[in-house]
Amino acid sequence: MQKMKLIFLSLAVMLLTSGSAVAENSTKADGYTIHHNAFLSSELAPDMASRYNIRRSPNRAVINISIIKDVPNTTGKAVTAQVKVMSHNLRGQVRNIPVREIKEQNAVYYIGEFLVENQESVTFTIEAIPSGTSKVLHASLKQQFFTR
């Protein structure tokens, strides 16, 4: 599990160009760990944004999710899943955030992009159904964004 966490954190660090604050969280749910973080797309290095086809902008943010199946005596195994992300802010605005799957070696990530305003506080609700199961896993993340 530590190795998968390091891979996930490494991707998040690689995606960032500065030491800006990034919320990284994980949620344990029914034999799985859901890793999730959110950050401004302007924090991405131009080459990384291009590689992942992410538009860089101070008013755009990215949510990054991975699902790891807990496997005893191992670091766990990245799995594919049906992932649904909803967000809401303090003004009561609710939106669906479409995500796309990215596979790299032994890792699987779900990336979603969305617009944000300066000092906007967003709560994300994540639902994931790992492939081969009917289990619905739930996680949430709260992040405040400071645009430039």
KADANOR-V486329 format. One record per pair of residues at least 24 apart in sequence whose C-alpha atoms are under 8 Angstrom apart, sorted by the first residue. I is the first residue (numbers start at 1). J is the second residue. D is the distance in whole Angstrom. If there is no record, write none. Layout:
I;J;D  I;J;D
//
This chain:
1;70;7  1;74;6  1;75;3  1;76;5  1;77;8  2;75;5  3;75;6  4;68;8  4;75;6  4;76;7  4;77;8  4;78;8  7;107;8  8;35;8  8;66;8  14;48;8  15;43;7  15;44;5  15;45;6  15;48;6  15;49;8  16;43;5  16;44;5  16;45;6  17;43;5  17;44;6  17;45;5  18;43;7  23;143;7  25;141;7  27;139;6  29;137;6  29;138;7  30;137;7  31;69;6  31;70;5  32;67;7  32;68;5  32;69;4  32;70;5  33;67;6  33;68;5  33;69;6  33;70;7  34;65;7  34;66;6  34;67;5  34;68;6  34;139;7  35;64;8  35;65;6  35;66;5  35;67;6  35;68;8  36;63;7  36;64;6  36;65;4  36;66;7  36;141;7  37;63;6  37;64;5  37;65;7  37;141;8  38;62;5  38;63;4  38;64;6  38;143;7  39;63;7  39;145;7  40;145;7  40;147;8  54;113;8  58;147;5  58;148;6  59;115;6  59;116;5  59;117;6  59;118;8  59;147;6  60;113;7  60;114;6  60;115;4  60;116;6  61;113;6  61;114;5  61;115;6  61;116;7  62;111;7  62;112;6  62;113;5  62;114;7  63;110;8  63;111;6  63;112;5  63;113;7  64;109;7  64;110;6  64;111;5  64;112;7  65;109;6  65;110;5  65;111;7  66;108;6  66;109;5  66;110;6  67;108;8  67;109;8  67;130;8  78;106;7  78;107;6  78;108;6  79;107;8  79;108;7  79;130;7  79;131;7  80;108;6  80;130;6  80;131;6  81;128;6  81;129;5  81;130;4  81;131;5  82;128;5  82;129;5  82;130;6  82;131;7  83;110;7  83;126;7  83;127;6  83;128;4  83;129;7  84;126;6  84;127;5  84;128;6  85;124;7  85;125;6  85;126;5  85;127;7  86;124;6  86;125;5  86;126;7  87;122;6  87;123;6  87;124;4  87;125;6  88;122;6  88;123;5  88;124;7  89;120;7  89;121;6  89;122;5  89;123;6  90;120;8  90;121;7  90;122;7  116;145;7  116;147;8  117;145;7  117;146;8  117;147;7  118;145;6  118;146;5  118;147;5  118;148;7  119;144;6  119;145;5  119;146;5  119;147;7  120;144;6  120;145;5  120;146;7  121;145;6
//
